Amino acid sequence: MKRLLILTLVGLTACGSAQAAETTAAPTTEAPATTEAPETEITLADFEVSLVTLDSECFDSAGGLVTVEADLAINGGTYPGKATLVYEIHGGEHVETHSLELEDDRYSTDQNTVSTASCSAHLTAIPVNLIER
């Protein structure tokens, strides 16, 4: 709290010294400046999962096996806490469901081997559920 001290000369005494009267102004307060942006809630729509191909085997007309690992991107930063992100892999012979474990700015995932009907199949991942822990 800051105080403003104002000295007012009241007059001179016989000895030639000045007398002072003390006046105190009302205390002033300043609001603290905030530079933090308000937290925005991260929803399922903010997650993007792409698949990195680690290995592939082609069996000509019998299709192929593709080993992939999920790569996660979160629009808006990091996830503030613990959660499981469930995603589906499309483009294989069957839709497969897998998950990522999230904790703050880290995530863990496993490698997944997917059977494809052809060697030219394109695999994609779609987030389908976010389970907060």
Stockholm file with secondary structure:
# STOCKHOLM 1.0

chainA/1-133         MKRLLILTLVGLTACGSAQAAETTAAPTTEAPATTEAPETEITLADFEVSLVTLDSECFDSAGGLVTVEADLAINGGTYPGKATLVYEIHGGEHVETHSLELEDDRYSTDQNTVSTASCSAHLTAIPVNLIER
#=GR chainA/1-133 SS CBCCEEEEEEEECTTSCEEEEEEECCCBCCCCCCCCCCCCCCCGGGEEEEEEEEEEEECGGGCEEEEEEEEEEETTSCCSSEEEEEEEEESSSSCEEEEEEEETTEEECCEEEEEESSTTCCCEEEEEEEEEC
#=GC SS_cons         CBCCEEEEEEEECTTSCEEEEEEECCCBCCCCCCCCCCCCCCCGGGEEEEEEEEEEEECGGGCEEEEEEEEEEETTSCCSSEEEEEEEEESSSSCEEEEEEEETTEEECCEEEEEESSTTCCCEEEEEEEEEC
//
